[in-house]
Amino acid sequence: MLKKIIVTGGNGRFAKELKKTESKYNFIFKNKKNLNILSTKSIAKSIKNEKPDCILHLAGLSRPMSIHEKNINKSIDLNIIGTANLVKVCCSNNVKIIFFSSSYIYPGKKGNYKETDPLLPWNNYGWSKLGAEAAVQMYKNSLIIRACMTEKPFTHKSAFTNVKTNFIFHDEFAKILVKIIHFKGVLNIGGKAQSIYQFAKKNNKNIKKNKSKGELPSNIHMNLTKLKKIIKL
């Protein structure tokens, strides 16, 4: 039974929402100063001191997306090597790891992607997440969450009408997360499949329409059948 959970990236956007969410778990939020994912010694020290049942790995490099093209060393270090370090130490201590991956690892052409579908990232951020997944997949005491979420309110003044995705706000995502922490394997998590414009308009009636000209593929949305079955259980 999982009780105590170390959270990496404890000062991040999603972690702030998780702190507000009621749950039966004891979350211990760590920032990069007291848990450095690039140091196996730092990770081991945190595990020794806190004796957690699980590590929820939120730390990493995300936005702006361009940074993964301009600085691949940083992307590789923080998203791939940092995750691999966590997996190695978790494996040595028999501690479960929950890794936040991304819907960006799917090709984004046909949509409705299941967890078992072939993977082909369309940008370097997606590749960095897939690289991290490779390490997590080797350790069976793990859960990989392929996430599609964003902060509330929607941060942009316009939204794409020709890109279909599964966006869900951080606060709603956090409520789902605390229900599925004890599962293992791979799980898609997001909201209703719809255009980004349709999603954004529900909370901002003044949002302007825009069209992707290749910035995002047209069908990034995932199949959430597995998630729905788990939540019903």
Sequence and secondary structure as in RCSB ss.txt:
>XXXX:A:sequence
MLKKIIVTGGNGRFAKELKKTESKYNFIFKNKKNLNILSTKSIAKSIKNEKPDCILHLAGLSRPMSIHEKNINKS
IDLNIIGTANLVKVCCSNNVKIIFFSSSYIYPGKKGNYKETDPLLPWNNYGWSKLGAEAAVQMYKNSLIIRACMT
EKPFTHKSAFTNVKTNFIFHDEFAKILVKIIHFKGVLNIGGKAQSIYQFAKKNNKNIKKNKSKGELPSNIHMNLT
KLKKIIKL
>XXXX:A:secstr
   EEEEESTTSHHHHHHHHS  SSEEEE  TTT  TT HHHHHHHHHHH  SEEEE  S  SSTTHHHH HHHH
IIIIIIHHHHHHHHHHHHT EEEEEEEGGGS SSS  B TTS    SSHHHHHHHHHHHHHHT SSEEEEEE EE
 SS   SEEESS EE  EEHHHHHHHHHHHTT  EEEEE    EEHHHHHHTT TT EEE  SSSS SB  B  H
HHHHHHH 
